[in-house]
Amino acid sequence: MADPMTLMDKDNKASLPNDQSSQHAAAVAETAPIRLAVRSLAEAVHRRGGLSGPDYGGVSAVDGIRLHQRCIRELSAQLDGPELQPEVSLQAQIQLSGFDLLINGRCDALVDSEQLLRLYEVKSFTGTPDRLPPGGEPLHWAQAKLYAWLLLAGRETRSIELVVVYISVDGPDLVQHVMTCDRHDLSVFFLETCRQYIDFAANILRSEKRRLQSGLALAFPYPDLRPGQKRFMQEVLGAARQKGSVFIQAPTGIGKTMAALYPAVKALANHLTDHIFYLTAMTSTRLVAAQALDDLRQTGLHMKYLILYAKEKLCLMPDLYCDMRQCPYATTYYDHLPDALRQIFLLESVSQEDILACARQNQVCPFELSLDAALYCEIIICDYNYAFDPRVRLERFFAEDPPAHLLLVDEAHNLPARSREMYSAALDNETLAAALAAIAGRSPFLEQVLERIRQYLALMLEALRGDKAGFDGVEKTVAAASVMIAADFRGMRDLPATLLALLGRFSFTCREYLDRNPDFPNRRALLDFYFSALFFQKVADEFHDQTYVTTASRKSNRLEIQLMCLDAADKLARTYQNQHPAIFFSATLYPLPYYIGLLSGRSQTARPESLLLPSPFPAENLLVLVCSHLSTRYKQRQETIQAILELILAAVRQKTGNYLIYVPSFAYLSMLRGLIRSLPDRSNQDWMFQVPEMNESLRRRFLRRFEKFGERTLVAVAVIGGVFSEGIDLAGEKLAGVAIVGVGLPQICPEREIMKQYYAETLGSGYEYAYLFPGFNKVQQAAGRVIRSENDRGFILLIDDRYLTPAYTELFPAEWQPVAVQDEDDIRSALQEFWSASPELPGSSGGVPSV
């Protein structure tokens, strides 16, 4: 991707964009007004009360558009003559208290004629009109008044009629409130609102230019660039300029995190993006990103950054199950929010501890505080969910027609599977049973609706216990021949129309009941099923297409009905393409066409840019051994496991050090552990084994053992694709080698077989997309634990008879130079030669190597 700015000088030293563009950007930063949306201005100054109340944000995007269009049609029909203009853009610039503010936004509708000047503010909500405040929400009137002043600012008109309109997803009627305002009153209101905003946000506003200018003047924090970083940075800056996307495979050790963040900061300082989102699935990677930003702060960066944590990790009242009507941190949240934010404004980095301390001191919900604080931070480090998941996506950043945000998607190889989960929805009979128990004897009608759903699931459970298709017995339009039948599993292409009708009836009835009964025992159990039902309907209404199947699966007496997304590519792409520049990067993003297809969709007109960077480290520092005469397939595991153990022992006995052994499953690990117990020289090594569902404390203890090395050999056994396969950094002598047993294939199951069929039909690569590529990515991740820096040396031992077939050798990274071994003697000989050789060090300790 062509880069419009010179990021590096000719000696490969990191530098600013060229002097001319830097000076221009600095001048822009000095003179550019502070842009502020009407909604943000109104909410910062006029929002009061707590987090409970009518749910104005609980309407789905599709329902919101549909309701808005219906409202506009009905309002137009009420007019006799003048034309109703929807979505009218308004803006005005004002200088106040030394600040230059550019206030902008779009009013929902406007009548602008000689006879009538009327402005509409439309709000959709869930529930019934009796929950609305009499006369309308003060915050909504504030928005309408601010829009009205923007409209009248350049006119001589003396007054305007304002209408706040409410439309419910649950009812047909419009609720309208009307007010006539004169020009003078609107001017006073607007100026006072701006003054209060400046008083509230003065510290953050005064430091904004300083923060942006610190990005313009920022030097690269390290003396030299590593090979590959220059091209990586140019791609990031180019994507930010063109609002495009780029896919980068960059090997571990080249400094991917800094190569992404440094040019992103430059882009933000040059007004190419509004915020930077550093997105990752792993807590450890978030901490690495935070450390990189701290390094930039040491070099002079003053931009604010915040790490977003899940609600469960921040909640101060977990026993209340997020009941906004009872939680003392929620009931008066907006009354205390300004003081809490002023406290946050004083920090350049906002940690979990900062949020919790501030929340306790100001009695505000820490999770909501972190979301509100993020609006005033340039850089947000968080999970993928906050940008891509339709359930928790940050609408305050990613609502319709937002400013451009730069998305840095780290460990992007994890996103295809995560995105399929994001767009799938499920219901189960255990959650339903708990909801039924919670409502028993309280609401006969609601209980009756839930009982109908229970009967539906019970019939499906009975079918799965036998050999019946099941869906044909509960769905009138489904034929048994169209249902896929496997053990404890059923699947079909059709939507479960009967179930959806029942869920629609339940959702409406339940919402009314919850509104009337804010507090009763086990309310949480009813809410759990209610929210599951809502998302099930949302997926069916908004997302369901040819990429979905409806499944029913059984584990003992538990039944789950799922709308399973097989391919979220196009849905994912719609969240960022042509809106937010996106950088997808990972050490294992190969084959690139596979990941590009799964993350950027297939309906796009322009193919994203891509970059495949070679390893900068000497190939001689890594020994790849391949033993391809033993099968690790399920049926042969019992007969080959002893021989495989002998190969592993031959490898780890050649040098005192720490080793990781990756095996296909916990069942295999258990078999291997039994054999190890009987080893005569077992005490010569320290053995350590991963156990299922290890908590954070146990994981940390497992990894701490690798801090000791050189005196005794440590052999740790873990499951491939598990918590110790990626996201752990064991540099230097902490890890001398890994052995990988098997090829990492996902377990064969009906869901995976359906995915295989889907990709065979759509792309002609069913087995590759469903099994081969996801499996080999696990292998690459596990193997990537060995070489973490230019000084690391170690080996990878691959054990499986498939590794030297073309399907796998074509996937081997270029830096792998595999050596075939047949037995323990071959392994001993190869490793003795490898360990006795002098370590190969990178080219020069002096200046920067040329690229």
N, C-alpha and C positions, 0 to 999 in steps of 0.2 A: 504494500500500500504506500503510495507516494506520501511523503511527509512534508507539509508546508513549512515546517520550522526546522532549523538546524539544531539538533539536540546534542550532538557531540562535536568536538573540534577535530582537526585532522590528526592529532596524536592520540585519538581515542579517549581523551580525557572527557569526563562528563562536564557539560557546560549548559548555560542558558540557551534559549532560542537566540537567534542572531540579534545583534545590538539594536538594529532598527526596529524589529518587531517587539523587543523587550521595552524599548523606550515608548513605543506606541501603546503597548499594553499598560505600562505604568501610567501614561497620560490618561488612558481610558479609565483605569482604576481610580485615578485622582478625581476625575470629573463625572464619572457615571453615577446617576442617581441610584438610590436604594430601591429596588423593585419590591412591591408589596401587594399581594392579592387582597381584594376586598374581604373575602371570607377570612383570611388569616388575620387581617386587621380587626374585623368585628369579633372574632373569637378571642383574640388576645385581650381585648378591652371589655367586652360586654357579656362574656359567658360567665354565668354564676350557678351556684348550687352544686349538686352532686352528679355522680355518674349514672344514677338511675333516672327513670322518666321515659317518655315516649322514645321509641327507637327510630330515630330519623336516619340512622346509618345501617339499619338492618335489612334494607331492601337490596336485592341482587341487582347487578348492573343491567341485566336484560329486563327485569321488572321495572327498574328505574326509568329506563329509556321508554318502555311501553307506557308506563304511567304518565310520564312527561308528555309524550305525544298525544295521549288521550286527553290530558288536561288542556293542552294547547288547542285541540279540536273543539273541546267544549267551551273554552273561553272565547274562541273565535265565533262560535255559533251564538253566543250571548250578545255579541256586538251587532249593532245595526248600522252598517256603513263603513266605519273606519277599519283599517287593516291592522291585524295583530302581527308584529314582527317578533319571531322567536330568536333567542340567543344573540343579543345585541352587545357588541364589545364596547366598553367604555374605559377611559383612562384620563388621569389628570396628574400634573406634576405640581408639587407644593414644597416651598422652602420654609422650614419652621425650626426654631431653636438650633440653628446651625446645621440642620440636616436637610438633604434634598431627597424627597420621597416621590417615587413614581407609583401611584396607586392605580391598579387596573383590575379588570374582571369582566364577566359577561352576565348581564341581567337575563333572567329567564324569558321575559317577554315584555314588549313595549307597544303601546298605542301612541302614535305621534302624528296628530292631525291638527288642523286649525280649531276643531271643536273640542278635542280631548287630548290631554297628555296624561297617560296612565302607565305606571310601571308595576310589573308583577314579580313577586318572589315566590317560587313554587317549591314546596317541600313534600316529598313522599315519606310515608311512615308505615310501620306495622302496628296492627291493633285497631281499636275502635276510637271514634272521635271523642268519646267521653274522657279519654286519657290526655287530651290536648289541654294546655292551659287556656283559661278564658281570655279571649281577645288576642290570642296568638303568643308565640314565644318571643320574649324581648330580644333575644339574639337575632331572630329572623327579621324583626322590625329594624334592628340596627343595620343589617345587611342591606335591606331595602332603602333605608335612608342614605347610606353611603353611596349606593348606586345612583340614587336620585340626585345627590349633589354633583357627582361626576357628570351626569347628563346636563344639569342646569348651569354648570360652571362656565360654559361658553355661550350662554343664552341670556336673553333679557326676560324670559318667562318668570312670572312671579310665584307660581304655585304648581304643584303636581299632585296627582292622586296616586296613592300607593295601595297595593292589594297584596296581602300575604295569603297564599292559597295552599291548603293541605289536601293531599290525596292519598288515600290508604290502599295498600295492596289487598286489603281484605274487604273493601266496600266500594260501591259505585259513586258515592256522592262527593262533591267538592265542598270543603269548608273554607269560606272566604271571609277575611277581615279587611275593612277598608279604612283608610286614613288620608286626609288631605293635609299636606305640609307646604308651608310657604318657603320661599327662597332664603330668607333671613334665618329662620329656625334651622333649616338644613345646613346652612353655612356654619352656624354656631356649633351644631352637633358634630359636623365633620371635623372642624378645627379642634374641638375639645377631645374627640376620639383620637386624633393624631397626636395631640399633646400627651394624653394618657399613655399612648403606645410608646412615645419617645421616653417618657418618664420611666415606664416599665422596662424598656429594652435599651436604654441609653448606653449602658456598658458594652453590650454586644454590638450596637450600631457604631459606637466610636471606634471599636477595635476592628471592625470589618475591613476597612481599607488597609489597616496594618497587617491583618491576617493575609489578605490577598497579596499585598506587596511583599510579604515575607516569602510567599510562594514564587513570585517573579524573581526575587533575588537569590533563591535557594540554590546552593551548590550541592552536587552529588556528595553524599555523606562519607564515601570511602575514597581512598586515594586513586584507585584504578578501577576500570570496568573489567568485568570478567567476559571471556569470549561468549558471544551470543546476546549479551545484555543490550548492546547498541541496537541490534535489529529488533529485539523485543520491544524496546522503548519507542522506536520509530513507529512500529505497528500500533502501539497503544495511542500515541499522539495522533497518528493519521486517522484511526477509527473515531477518536473524539472529535476531530475536525469535520469528518464526513458523516457523522452519526451512523456509522456502519458497525459491522461486527467482524471479529477476527478470531481464528482458532489457532492456538500456539501450543505445540508440544515442546517443552523445554526440560532437559534432563535435570535431575536433582543436583544441586551444588552450584548452579550458575547465578543464583540470586533472583529467583522468579518474583518473590514478593516485592523486593525493592524495584526490580525492573518494571513491575506493574504500577506501583504506587508513585514513584518519582515523576514519571511523565503524566500521570493522572493529576497530581498536584499542580504541575505546570499548566495542564489543560484548564483546570478550575481557575487558577490565577489569571489566565488569559480569557476568562469568560466563555470558554467552550462548553462548559457543563455547570450545572447548578449544585449538585452534590456528587460525592463519590461513595458508592456502595461497594464494600469489600465483602463478597459473599462466599461462604464456605460451609461445608457440612460438619466440620470438626472443631471442637473447642480448642484443641492444640494449635490448629492453623490460625484461629482467631488471635491467639496469644502471640504467634509469630508475626502477624500483621501489626499488632499493637507495638511489638518491639521495634519493627522497622520504622514505624511512625515516631517512636521515641528517639531513634537514631536521627531521623530528619529534624526533630525538635532540637537535638543537640547541635545541629548545623544551622539553626536559625528559623525553622518553620514555627509559625504561631497559629496555624489552623487548628480548630477544635476537632477532636474525634471522640466517638462514643461506641462502646460495645453493647449491643442489644442482647439481652438474655431472655429465655423463655419465662412466661408468667409464673410457672411453678417454682422457678429458682429465686423469684423475687418476692413472692407473696408473704406478707407479714401476718396474715390471719388465715392460714390454710383450712382451719376447721369450719370456716363460713362458706367454703366452696364458691368464692367469688360472688356472694350475694350482695349486690350493690346497695340494697335497701338497709342492710344491717352493718356492713363493714364500716368501722369508724374512719378508715382511710379513703372511703369512697363517698360518704354522704355529703361532705362539704368540699369535695375535691377542688372545684373550680374557684371557690372562695380563697383557698390557700395556695393555689398554683402560682400566681405571680411571685410571691415571696420565695417559693421553692426554686423557680426558674432563675430569679436574681442570684440565688446562691450558686446554682449550677453555672451561671454565666462567668463566674470568677475562675472556673477550672478550664484548663486547656485540653485535658483528657478526662473522660468521665467513665469511671470503673463501676463495677457492680457494688463495691463497698461505698462509693460516693453516692450512688442512687439510693441505697438502703439507708444510709445515715441521713441524707437530706429528706427522704420520705418520712422517717420517724420524727425528725425535728419539726417538720411542717405539717404532719398528719395528712399526707396524700398517698395515694396508691403508687407504690414504686414502679410497677410495670407501666402504668399510664404516664407517670412522670418521665420514664425513659423515652417513651414515644414522643411526648411533647418536647423534651429536651433535644431530641434528635433533629427537630426542625431548625435548631439554632447551631447545629454542628455541621461543618463542611464534609466530614468523613464519618460514615456509619459502618461499623464492622458487625456483621450479623449472619444468621443462617439463610440459606436459599429461600426458605419459606416466605420471608418478609418481602421478597421481590416477585416471587413466582406463584405461590400457593393461593388459590382463590379463596381459601378460608381465612387466611391471616395476612394477606398482602396489605402493605401499608398504603391505604387509599389516600392518606394525607400527602403522600409523595407521588403515587402512581394513579391518581384519579384521571378522568378523561381530560385530554389536552394539557398534560403537565409540562413543566420545563424539562429539559433533557438532563438526565442523571447518568453518570458513567458507571457501568456495572463491571466490576472486576470479579470474575467467577473462577475462584481457585478450586483445585481438585475437581475440575469440571467432568471428569470421567464418572463421578458419582451422580451427576444430575439426571441422566436418562432414567435410571431406576427411580430416583426420588420424584421426578416429574410424573411418572406413571402413578405413583402413590398419591400425589397431590390431586390428581384429577379422577381418582377412583373413590367410590363411596360404598359403605357397607352398613348392614343392619344385622343384629344377631338376637337370638331368642333369650339369651341370659340378660341382656340389657333391657329387653322388653319385659321379662318377668319381674325385674326389679321395679320398673315403672308401674306395672300393674299392682304390685304389692304396695307401692307408695300411694296410689290413688284409690285403693280398695275402700269402699264405703263412703267416699267423699263426693264423687261425681258420677252418678249412674250412667249418664250419657257418654262421658269420656271413657269410663270403664268399658262400656259396650263397644266403642270404637276400637279400643286397644285389644279387646277380646277377639274381635274379627281379625285383626292382624295376627294375634297369637294362633288362631285356628289356621290361617294361611301358612304360617311357618311350621306348625305342627304337621300339616299334611305333607309339606316338603320334607320334613325330617323323616316321616314314615316312609316316604318314597325312597329316600336315600338309604334307609336301612334294608330295603329290598332291591329289586331290579327294575322298578318303574321309572319312567321319565320324569314324573313329578310335576314339571311346569305345565304339562297339558291338563293336569287335574285341577290347577288353581287359576290358570289363565285361559279364558274362553277361546282366544284366537290362536293359540299355540298348538301345533300338532306334535305328537310324540316323536314322529320321524325326524323332526327338526332339532331335537334335543340331543346333545352329546352326552353319553352315559359312560362314566368311569366309576371305579370304586370310591364311594363316599363323595361323589362329585357329579354335578350336572351343569351343562352350559348351553346357552342359546343366544342367537343374534338379537332376538326381539327384546324390546323394553317390557318389563312386567306391568302392563297397564292396570290390571286389577289392583295390584299392590300399591301402585302410585296413587290410584283413586282413594284407597283407604288411608294412605299417608296424608293426602291432601285434606281429607275430612278430619283426621286426627290433629294435624298442625293447626288448623283454624280453631277447633274446639279447645285444644290445649292452650293456645295463646290467650284466648278469652279467659280460661280458668286461671292461668298464671297471673293475668292482670288483676283479677278479682281476689286472688288468694296469694299474696306475696310471701306468706310464711306458713309453712306446715311441715311436719316431720317428714324426713326423706325426700324433700323437694328436689334435692340434687339428682336422685334416681330418675325422676320424671324428666328433668332437664336434660340429662344425658341422652335419653332416647329421643326427646324432642329435637335436640340439635342434630343428632344423627339423621333423623327423618327429614329435617330441613335441607341438609346437604345432599341427601339422596335425591330429593326432588330437584334441587339446584342443578346437579349433574345431569339428571334426565332432561331438564328443560333447556339448559344453556349449552351443554357440552356434548351430549350424546350424539354420536355419528357412527360411521362405518368402522371406527377404531375401537369400538366398545363391544363387549360381550356381557351378558348377564349370567352370573354363576351362583350355584348353591353348593356349599361344601359342609361336611360334617366331621367333627372330632368328638367321638363318644356321643354325648347328648347335646352338644353345642352345634347349632346350625347358623351359618352365616350366608346371607344373600348379598351379592356384591355386583355393582356396576363397575366392571374392571376395564380400566383404560390400557390398551395394548400399545399405544403409540401417542405420546403427548406432544410430538414435535411441532405440529402446526399451532396448537393451543399455546405452547410455550413461546413460540416465535411471535405470536400476536401481542405478547406482553412487553416486547422490547423493540421489535423491528420498526424502523422509521420513526422511532421515538427516543430510545435510549441507546447510545453506543455500548456495545457489550464485548468484553474480552474474555474468552473462554480459554483457560490454560491449565496444564497439568503435565506431570512428567510421563504420564501414560495415556496420551490422547491419540493412540494409534490402533487401527488404521483411521486416519483423519476423515476420509469420506463417511465412515460409519458414524462417527460422532457429529460431524457436520449435519448429516441427515437427521439424526435423532434430536438435535438441539436447535436447528434453524429451520426445520420444516422443509417440505417439498413443494410448497405452493409459491415460493419466492421467485422473483424474476431475476435477481442478481445473486450469484453465488458469493458467499462470504470469502474474505481473504483468509489465507492459512499460512502457517510458518512451521516448519519442522527443523528444529535446531539440533545439531549433532552434540554428542557429549564432548565437553572440553577436556576430559581427563584421559590420561594415557591408557590405551587399551591393555597394556601390559600389567596394569594394576588390578585387573579383574580376570579371574580364571573361571570360565564357564565349563563345567563338566556335565556331560549328558550320558546317562545310563538308559539305553533304550531297549533292553532285552527283557524287562520285567513289566508285567501288566499291573496296573492299580485299579482296574475296573472292579466293580462291586463283587462280581462272581469269583474273581481270582484273588481277592485280598487275603483270604485266609492262607492260601498256599504260597503267596509271595512276601508276606509281611516279615518273616524271619530273615529272608535274604536281603530285604530292604534295610532292616535294622543293621545287618552286618556292613552294608555299604556306608551307612551313616556313621557307624562306629569307626570304620576305617578313615573317614574324613576328619572326624573331630579329634582323633588320637594323634594326629601329625603335628599339632602345635597347641600349646596351652593357650586357651582363649575362650571367648564367649561365642556361642552358636545358637541359631534359631532353626528349628525344624518345623516346617509347615506340613500338616497332614489334611486329608480331605474332609474329616468330620470328627465330632466328639466320640463317636462309636469307634472309629479307627484309632483315635488317640488312646482310648481305654484299652484296646487290644495291644497297642504298642507299649503302654505303661505296664501291662501285665508281663510282657516279655522282658522288659528292662529290669523289673524287680528280681528276676532270676539270673541276671548277669553276674558272673563270678567277680568281676572287677568293677561292679557298680559304684563302689565307694571311691573309685579313683576320679570320678567326675561328680559335680553337683548337678542334679536333675531338677527341673522345674516344669510344671504342667499348667496350662490354661484350664480353667474350669468354667462351666456355663454360667452366664449371667453374673460376671464379676462386677462388683460395684467400683466406684472411683478409687476408693481406698485400696482395694485389692489390686487394681490395675497399677496404681502408683508403686505399690510394694513390689509387684512383678518386675516393673521397669527399673526400679532402684537397684535391683540386684546386678544389673548390667554396669553399674558405676564401678564395680570391683572387677579388675581384670589383671591377668599376668601371673597370679599365684596358683590358681586352680582352674580347671576347665569347667565352664558352665554350659549345659545343654538344656535349652528351654524348648518345649514342644507346644505349638499353638495351632489353631485351626485356620486354614487359609481363608481369606476373605473376612476374618474376624477383626477384633479390636486391635490386635497386634500386627496386622498385615500392612497397615498404612498409618500415616500421621505420627509415627514415632521416629525420633532422630537419635540413632546410636552411632555417632561419628567416631572416627579414630579407632582406638583399641577396644572400644565397647562392644564391637561385633566383628568377628573374624570371618564369618561365613554363614550361609544359609543352605539348607537342603529342602527341596520342595517335592513332596510326594504327590504325584498325580498332576493333572492339567487344569485343576480348578473349575471343572465344568459344574454349572448349577445342577441341582438334583432334578432328575426327570419327574415331572408331575403334570397333571392335566393342564394347569394354567400355562406352564412353559410350553407344552405341546401346542396349545391354541396360539400362543405367540409365534411359535415356529411356523404354523400354518399361515398366520396372517402375513408374516414377512416373506414367506414363499410366494404368496399370491400377489403381494404389492411390489416386492423388490426382487424376487427370485433368489433370495438368500436366507431362507428360513433357518437352517441349522446354524449358519454363521451368526446371525443376529440374535437368536434365542440362546445359543449355547457357546459356540466357539469364541467369539469376541469377548463376551462378558467373562468367560472363564479365564481366558488368557490375560485379561486385565488384572485379575487377582494374582496371577503368576508374576506379572511385571511389577505389581505393587510390592509383593513379598520380596522379590529379587532386588528391588530398589532400596531395601534397608542396608545393603552392603556398602556401596560407594556413596558417601555423603559429602566428600570434599576432595580436593586435589591431592591430599596426602593419604587418603584411605587406600588400603589394599585388602583384598578378600576374595572368597570364591562363592560360586553358586553351583549347587549340585542338583540337577533336574533328573527326576526318576520317573519314567513312564515310557512305554514302548511307542507312544505317539509323537514324542518330541522331535524326532528326526524325520518325520514325514513332511512333505511340502506344505501341508496346511499350517504347520507350526513354524517351520524354518522361515517361511515367508513373513512371519510376524515377529521374528527375532529382531531386537534393536540392532542397529548397525555396529554398535560397540561390542556386541557379543560375538566372540570368536569361539564357537563351541568345540570342545574336545571330547570325542566319543570314548567312553570307558565301558569295559565289560564286567569287571570284578573288582574286589578289594585291592588286589595288587596294582591294577591300573590307577586306582584312586590314590593309593599311597605314593606311587612313583610320580604322578603328576603334581601332587601337592608338595612332596619333598623338594622337587625341582622349583616349584613356584615360591615356596617360603624361603628357600636358600638364595634366590635371586635378589640382587640389590633393588630396593624400591625405586620406581621410576617417578621422578619429581617433575612438576610442571616446568615449562620452558625457562622462564627467567624470573629471578627475584627482584630484578631492577624495574625498569620502566614498564609501560603497558604493552602487552603483545598486540600486534596489529591484527585487524580483522579483515 
